Structures are given as C-alpha cells and as structure tokens.
Amino acid sequence: MSEQYTRRGFLKRAFGYSIGAILTTAFGYTYSRYIEPHQLEINRYDVRSPYIPKGFKGIRILQFSDTHIGHYYDIDQFSELIHTINGLEADLVFFTGDLIDAPDRYPNPSQLIPLLSAIRAPLGKFSIYGNHDHGGYGTESYKQIMEQAGFTLLINSATNITFLNETITIAGLDDYMLGRPDFEQTLRQIPENEYTILLAHEPDVAKISHSYPVHLQLSGHSHGGQVQFPFYGAVITPPYASDYVEGFYEIGNIPLTLYVNRGLGTTRVPFRFLSKPEISIFTLKPGT
C-alpha cells in the first residue's frame, strides 16, 4: 500500500513539473496566456427528461459563467461576448456567478449595466452569486448591476417560467463559500413532478441538491481546472469543485443531471491550457 501511494505521489509531482515546463517554454507560455483564453467554444447539448413539459420542447437555454472581468478579461472582450450571446438567440439566459474578479478594485462597474441589459432572452435572464461576487465588498454592487440590467437575481429562491400554459421552475442558491446558502428555503416548496433547474455556483453542492426535487443543476466555478494535463486532468481546482470539474455528471438514484461550465475568464493566473472558455446551450426535449 505504501509503495502504491509513493508511486502515485511521484507521478503527481512529475505531472506538476511537466506542466511547469510546458508553461515556461516560449510556445507554452504564449499559447496558454494569449491564444487558448480567446478560443471560445460554443457547446450545444440536448437535455431530455420525462418531466420537461411538451410545451417546452425546443426551448433553448444559454449558460455563461465566470467572466472575472478585470483579471485579464476586459470590457472589449465582454462587449464582444454580449454580441455572441445575442447571435445564439436563446430563449433563457443564465449567468452562474463571478462577474468581476475583484469588485473592490474594479473601476466604474456600472459600465457593465448597459452591456448586460443588451442581452436578449424572451423568457427571462437569471443570475446567482459566485464567491467573487460576494468577495471584495461586492455583494451590493453585483446585486445592483444585475437587477438594473434586467436579470432576476435568485438568492435562495425559486421562480416559475410559464410558456404555452405549462411551467418549469428555476431556482438559485446563494454562493456556498461566501454567501448564506439555504437548500430548504430554495427548494422545499417545489413540487416533485415539476421540472426544476437549479443554478448553483459551486458544482460539488450537487452532493446535497440531488436529494431535493432537482432535475438539472447548472454550475461554474471550476474553470475546468483552467490548466489541464493529458491523462491527468485538472492540476488545481478551487474548493467545492474538486469532484465535478467540467461537463455532464449523473448523480443520485433519480438521477440529478449536473453540468459544469468551464467559464470565460481566468483567475489567480491568466492561463488556460486544455480548458477552453465556453458558452453552453441546452435544448429542452421531453422524454427519457
């Protein structure tokens, strides 16, 4: 057993040294600093569930997350992002947290309001807090930005979306790290048979939310690890994003479908390697 752990530790250190070597070469540094962070992927998926009402067949949901504006993600990139989002013509738009990297150091955050206001979504725009939105005394500033931009900010709350006389529920959990998350308050009154989408910044909270009547959880926070290595995966993940790092997961007996978005910006270091920024689009389809 000790030999196995020694070998595993050696391999982990070797992978870490390899990543360091890649990022310190001229090509590795240039690619991970200036190229991949701008290689936006648009990922499209069908989401099927017997709980999705027939009237919602074909409804398109767009999720974007973790822009971290101010940390090597500037206002021009954000403006271009808004143009891209509108070109995708989604019915619902969800932002799953971390708008500004350091709210207390970002000048003139109100300049983001007209850009966010320009996002078009016929059935509504919804957002939740991420840890960076609460950090740096940003709680009230973020709330003001999102609400003035026409987003419904969900804080341990849920709301109904009605279309063609049928209904689904959108719920939003306060940030798990720096907020005051309350699963009971958020989810207790939702009927079990009503299709429910939970927005929760940290993906690992799915280990709790799967015990509630939630069918789809959309999260961010992980950045897909931001730096990955072949055959090894994410080198470093933030707290509450170590079990579920990117993409789809099925959790529990029902099961809950979790999708972890890799986000758009960077934090801590301005690198992305094998973890491209993304916008995800989900098309709802009734059925198993």
C-alpha positions in Angstrom: 0.0 0.0 0.0 2.8 2.5 0.9 4.6 1.6 -2.3 1.4 2.4 -4.3 1.0 5.8 -2.6 4.7 6.6 -3.1 4.4 5.8 -6.8 1.2 7.9 -7.1 2.9 10.8 -5.3 5.9 10.6 -7.7 3.6 10.6 -10.7 1.7 13.6 -9.4 4.9 15.5 -8.8 6.1 14.5 -12.3 2.9 15.8 -13.9 3.2 19.0 -11.9 6.8 19.5 -13.1 5.8 18.8 -16.7 3.0 21.4 -16.6 5.5 23.9 -15.2 7.9 23.0 -18.0 5.2 23.4 -20.7 4.1 26.8 -19.4 7.6 28.2 -19.1 8.6 27.4 -22.6 8.1 30.2 -25.1 5.4 28.4 -27.0 3.6 27.0 -23.9 3.5 30.4 -22.3 2.3 32.2 -25.5 -0.4 29.6 -26.2 -1.8 29.3 -22.6 -1.6 33.1 -22.0 -2.6 34.7 -25.3 -4.2 32.0 -27.5 -6.4 29.5 -25.6 -8.0 32.0 -23.3 -9.5 33.6 -26.5 -10.6 30.3 -28.1 -14.3 30.5 -27.1 -16.2 27.2 -27.6 -20.0 27.1 -28.1 -21.1 23.7 -26.8 -24.6 22.6 -27.7 -26.5 19.8 -25.9 -29.9 18.2 -25.8 -31.4 17.8 -22.3 -34.1 15.1 -22.1 -36.4 14.4 -19.2 -39.9 13.0 -18.8 -40.6 15.9 -16.5 -40.0 18.6 -19.2 -43.4 19.8 -20.4 -44.3 19.2 -24.0 -44.8 23.0 -24.4 -41.1 23.5 -23.6 -39.9 21.2 -26.4 -37.1 23.0 -28.3 -36.7 25.8 -25.7 -33.0 26.9 -25.7 -31.2 27.8 -22.5 -27.8 29.6 -22.7 -25.4 29.4 -19.7 -22.4 31.7 -19.3 -20.2 31.9 -16.2 -17.1 33.2 -14.5 -16.1 36.1 -16.7 -13.9 37.5 -13.9 -13.8 40.9 -15.6 -10.7 42.9 -14.6 -8.4 39.9 -14.4 -7.1 39.9 -18.0 -10.7 39.9 -19.2 -11.6 43.5 -20.3 -14.6 45.5 -21.3 -14.0 45.0 -25.0 -14.0 41.2 -24.6 -17.1 41.4 -22.6 -18.8 43.6 -25.2 -17.9 41.0 -27.9 -19.3 38.3 -25.6 -22.7 40.0 -25.4 -22.8 40.2 -29.2 -22.0 36.5 -29.4 -24.7 35.6 -26.9 -27.4 37.6 -28.8 -26.3 35.9 -32.0 -27.2 32.5 -30.4 -30.8 33.5 -29.9 -31.5 31.7 -26.7 -34.9 31.7 -25.0 -33.5 31.8 -21.5 -30.1 33.1 -20.3 -28.4 32.1 -17.1 -25.3 33.6 -15.6 -23.9 31.3 -12.9 -21.6 33.7 -11.0 -18.3 35.5 -10.7 -18.8 38.6 -12.9 -16.0 40.8 -11.7 -12.8 39.2 -10.3 -12.1 41.8 -7.6 -15.1 44.1 -7.1 -13.4 46.5 -4.7 -10.6 47.2 -7.2 -12.6 47.4 -10.4 -13.2 51.0 -11.7 -16.7 52.0 -12.8 -18.6 48.7 -12.5 -21.8 50.5 -13.7 -20.4 50.4 -17.2 -21.3 46.8 -17.3 -25.1 47.5 -16.9 -25.8 48.6 -20.5 -23.9 45.6 -21.9 -25.8 43.1 -19.7 -29.0 45.0 -20.4 -28.5 44.3 -24.2 -28.7 40.6 -23.7 -32.0 39.3 -25.3 -33.9 36.4 -23.8 -37.7 36.3 -24.4 -38.4 34.0 -21.4 -36.0 35.8 -19.0 -32.5 36.4 -17.7 -31.4 34.9 -14.4 -28.3 35.1 -12.3 -26.8 33.9 -9.0 -23.9 34.9 -6.7 -20.5 33.4 -7.1 -17.8 33.7 -4.5 -16.1 36.6 -6.2 -19.4 38.5 -6.4 -19.6 38.5 -2.6 -15.9 39.0 -2.2 -14.2 42.4 -2.2 -17.3 44.0 -0.7 -19.1 43.3 -4.0 -22.4 41.9 -2.7 -24.5 45.1 -3.1 -22.7 46.2 -6.2 -23.3 42.9 -8.0 -26.9 43.0 -7.0 -27.4 46.5 -8.3 -25.6 45.6 -11.6 -27.6 42.5 -12.3 -31.0 43.9 -11.3 -30.6 47.1 -13.3 -29.5 45.0 -16.3 -32.8 43.2 -16.2 -31.6 40.0 -14.6 -33.6 38.2 -11.9 -31.1 37.6 -9.1 -32.0 34.4 -7.4 -30.8 34.2 -3.7 -32.1 31.1 -2.1 -35.2 31.5 -4.1 -37.2 30.0 -7.0 -39.5 31.3 -9.7 -41.8 29.8 -12.3 -41.4 30.1 -16.1 -44.7 29.7 -17.9 -44.9 29.0 -21.6 -47.8 27.7 -23.6 -49.7 27.3 -20.3 -47.1 24.9 -18.9 -44.5 25.6 -16.2 -41.0 24.8 -15.2 -39.1 26.1 -12.1 -35.8 28.0 -12.0 -34.1 28.0 -8.6 -31.0 29.8 -7.4 -28.7 29.0 -4.4 -26.7 31.7 -2.7 -22.9 31.2 -3.0 -21.8 28.2 -1.0 -18.4 29.7 0.0 -19.1 33.3 0.9 -22.9 33.6 0.9 -25.6 32.1 3.1 -26.9 29.1 1.1 -30.2 27.6 2.2 -31.3 24.5 0.4 -34.5 24.1 2.3 -35.6 27.7 1.6 -34.7 27.4 -2.0 -36.2 24.0 -2.9 -38.6 22.8 -0.2 -41.8 24.2 -1.8 -41.1 22.9 -5.4 -43.5 20.1 -6.5 -41.6 16.8 -7.2 -43.1 16.4 -10.6 -42.3 19.9 -11.8 -39.2 20.2 -14.0 -36.7 22.1 -11.9 -33.4 23.7 -12.9 -31.0 24.8 -10.0 -28.4 27.4 -10.5 -25.6 26.8 -8.0 -22.1 28.3 -8.5 -20.1 25.5 -6.9 -20.7 22.2 -8.6 -19.8 19.9 -5.7 -23.0 21.0 -3.9 -24.8 18.6 -6.2 -24.0 16.0 -3.5 -26.6 17.9 -1.4 -29.0 19.1 -4.1 -29.6 15.7 -5.6 -31.7 14.8 -2.5 -34.1 17.5 -3.5 -36.6 17.5 -6.4 -34.0 19.0 -8.8 -33.6 17.6 -12.3 -30.8 19.8 -13.8 -28.1 21.7 -11.9 -26.0 24.3 -13.8 -22.7 25.3 -12.2 -19.5 27.1 -12.9 -16.6 28.0 -10.5 -14.2 25.3 -11.6 -12.9 26.9 -14.9 -12.5 23.3 -15.9 -9.4 23.4 -13.8 -8.1 26.2 -16.0 -4.9 24.2 -16.6 -5.2 20.5 -17.5 -2.7 17.9 -18.5 -3.3 14.9 -20.8 -4.2 11.7 -19.0 -4.1 13.6 -15.7 -6.9 16.2 -15.9 -7.1 19.4 -13.9 -4.0 20.3 -12.0 -5.7 22.6 -9.4 -9.4 23.0 -8.7 -11.0 25.5 -6.3 -12.8 24.4 -3.2 -16.2 22.7 -3.9 -15.2 22.0 -7.5 -12.9 19.0 -7.0 -15.3 16.2 -7.5 -17.1 17.7 -10.5 -14.8 19.7 -12.8 -16.4 20.0 -16.2 -19.2 18.7 -18.4 -22.0 16.3 -17.5 -22.5 14.1 -14.5 -25.4 12.0 -13.3 -25.8 12.0 -9.5 -28.1 10.0 -7.2 -30.8 7.5 -7.9 -33.3 9.8 -9.7 -30.8 11.0 -11.1 -29.8 14.7 -11.0 -28.1 15.9 -14.2 -25.2 18.3 -13.4 -23.4 20.4 -16.0 -20.2 22.2 -15.0 -19.4 25.1 -17.3 -15.7 26.0 -17.8 -16.4 29.7 -17.7 -15.0 32.5 -19.8 -12.3 34.4 -17.8 -9.4 33.4 -15.6 -8.5 34.0 -12.0 -5.3 33.7 -10.0 -3.2 33.2 -13.1 -4.0 34.4 -16.6 -3.6 30.9 -18.2 -5.8 28.3 -19.8 -4.3 25.1 -21.1 -6.6 22.3 -22.5 -9.5 24.0 -20.8 -11.0 26.4 -23.3 -13.6 29.1 -22.3 -17.1 28.1 -23.2 -20.7 29.1 -23.6 -23.1 26.2 -23.2 -26.5 25.9 -24.8 -29.1 23.3 -23.7 -32.2 22.4 -25.8 -35.0 21.0 -23.7 -36.7 17.9 -25.0 -39.4 15.9 -23.3 -38.8 12.1 -23.0 -36.4 9.7 -21.3 
